Amino acid sequence: MSKATYPLKLLLSVKRAAHRLAKEDGVSLDQWIAAAVAEKVGVVETAAELFNKHAGSATGAGLMRFLKTTPNYPLIRQIRPGSM
C-alpha cells in the first residue's frame, strides 16, 4: 500500500472534534482522518454505483415526461406555530 501526504487545513472546531473522537477510538488523529476519508470515499462510490445501476437507460427527457404527469402540489408544506 502506497501512502501520500497531504497538508490539511481544518477549522479549529472541526480539528478539536476530530481529535476528541480519535482519542475516544484510541487512534491517532492521522489514523482517524484517514479512516474517515476512506469511509466517505466508499459511501460516495457505492452511491454512484447504485445510481448508475438503477438509472439503466433512463434519460432526462423520460424524467420530465414523468414529472409532467404528477399533481401540482407544493413541495414544502409550511407549518405555522400552533397549527399542530
C-alpha positions in Angstrom: 0.0 0.0 0.0 1.5 3.3 -1.0 0.8 6.4 1.0 0.8 10.1 0.2 0.9 13.1 2.5 -1.5 16.0 2.2 -1.4 19.2 4.2 -4.8 19.6 5.6 -6.3 22.8 6.9 -9.3 22.4 9.2 -11.5 24.7 11.1 -10.2 24.7 14.7 -13.6 23.4 16.0 -13.5 20.5 13.4 -10.0 19.6 14.4 -10.8 19.6 18.1 -13.8 17.4 17.5 -11.8 15.0 15.3 -9.1 14.9 17.9 -11.6 14.1 20.6 -13.2 11.3 18.5 -9.8 9.9 17.6 -8.9 9.8 21.3 -12.2 8.0 22.1 -11.4 5.5 19.4 -7.8 5.0 20.7 -6.1 6.0 17.5 -4.0 8.9 16.3 -5.6 11.9 14.6 -3.9 11.0 11.3 -5.4 7.4 11.5 -8.8 8.7 12.4 -8.8 11.3 9.5 -7.5 8.6 7.0 -10.3 6.2 8.1 -12.9 9.0 7.8 -11.8 9.9 4.3 -11.8 6.2 3.3 -15.3 5.8 4.7 -16.6 8.8 2.8 -14.9 7.7 -0.5 -16.6 4.3 -0.1 -20.0 5.8 0.6 -19.8 8.1 -2.4 -18.6 5.5 -4.8 -21.2 3.0 -3.6 -23.9 5.6 -4.1 -22.7 6.4 -7.6 -22.7 2.7 -8.5 -26.2 2.3 -7.1 -27.5 5.3 -9.1 -25.8 4.1 -12.3 -27.2 0.6 -11.8 -30.8 1.8 -11.2 -30.7 4.5 -13.8 -30.2 2.0 -16.6 -31.3 3.6 -19.8 -33.3 6.4 -18.1 -33.0 9.8 -19.7 -33.7 13.3 -18.6 -36.4 13.5 -21.2 -38.1 10.5 -19.7 -37.9 12.0 -16.2 -39.5 15.2 -17.5 -42.4 13.3 -19.1 -43.0 11.5 -15.8 -42.8 14.7 -13.7 -45.4 16.4 -16.0 -47.9 13.6 -15.0 -47.7 14.3 -11.3 -50.1 16.6 -9.5 -49.0 20.1 -8.9 -48.6 20.2 -5.1 -46.3 22.5 -3.3 -43.0 20.7 -2.4 -42.8 22.1 1.1 -45.8 22.5 3.4 -45.3 25.4 5.8 -46.1 24.6 9.4 -47.1 27.6 11.4 -46.6 27.8 15.2 -49.6 26.4 17.0 -51.0 24.7 13.9 -50.1 21.2 15.1 
